[in-house]
């Protein structure tokens, strides 16, 4: 390869010119990100978490509406309550709706944990970075 760098496709995928992965966050030997930059990063993580939550609630709402023939608002309520960990509101009548509700509850638990990881990651990283930043 001319210049000794990685192929263009790898650079675009997050791999640097020397084959090392580009880091999403600054490393411990880098300076702490400015407060406005950090808030921008935290906002992007929160927006991603919100998008994932909206997709998960949409999946649940459609599933409850189609499989148990609940009204849209009742379907939305059930999906939201399950995703938040509060539990279902309405009793499922058909076997297919009960299976969906069980699978959606398992799915929702994992999604909730994932969303919390995404939203809290920049805060945890900043906390850890403040303890390990090198004094210059």
Secondary structure as the mmCIF struct_conf table of DSSP 4:
data_model
#
loop_
_struct_conf.conf_type_id
_struct_conf.id
_struct_conf.beg_label_comp_id
_struct_conf.beg_label_asym_id
_struct_conf.beg_label_seq_id
_struct_conf.end_label_comp_id
_struct_conf.end_label_asym_id
_struct_conf.end_label_seq_id
HELX_RH_3T_P HELX_RH_3T_P1 UNK A 2 UNK A 4
HELX_LH_PP_P HELX_LH_PP_P1 UNK A 5 UNK A 7
HELX_RH_AL_P HELX_RH_AL_P1 UNK A 8 UNK A 12
TURN_TY1_P TURN_TY1_P1 UNK A 13 UNK A 14
STRN STRN1 UNK A 15 UNK A 15
TURN_TY1_P TURN_TY1_P2 UNK A 17 UNK A 18
BEND BEND1 UNK A 19 UNK A 19
HELX_LH_PP_P HELX_LH_PP_P2 UNK A 20 UNK A 20
STRN STRN2 UNK A 21 UNK A 21
HELX_LH_PP_P HELX_LH_PP_P3 UNK A 22 UNK A 23
BEND BEND2 UNK A 24 UNK A 25
TURN_TY1_P TURN_TY1_P3 UNK A 28 UNK A 29
BEND BEND3 UNK A 30 UNK A 30
HELX_LH_PP_P HELX_LH_PP_P4 UNK A 31 UNK A 34
HELX_RH_AL_P HELX_RH_AL_P2 UNK A 35 UNK A 68
HELX_RH_AL_P HELX_RH_AL_P3 UNK A 72 UNK A 83
TURN_TY1_P TURN_TY1_P4 UNK A 84 UNK A 85
BEND BEND4 UNK A 86 UNK A 86
BEND BEND5 UNK A 89 UNK A 90
HELX_LH_PP_P HELX_LH_PP_P5 UNK A 91 UNK A 92
BEND BEND6 UNK A 94 UNK A 94
HELX_RH_AL_P HELX_RH_AL_P4 UNK A 95 UNK A 132
HELX_LH_PP_P HELX_LH_PP_P6 UNK A 133 UNK A 135
#
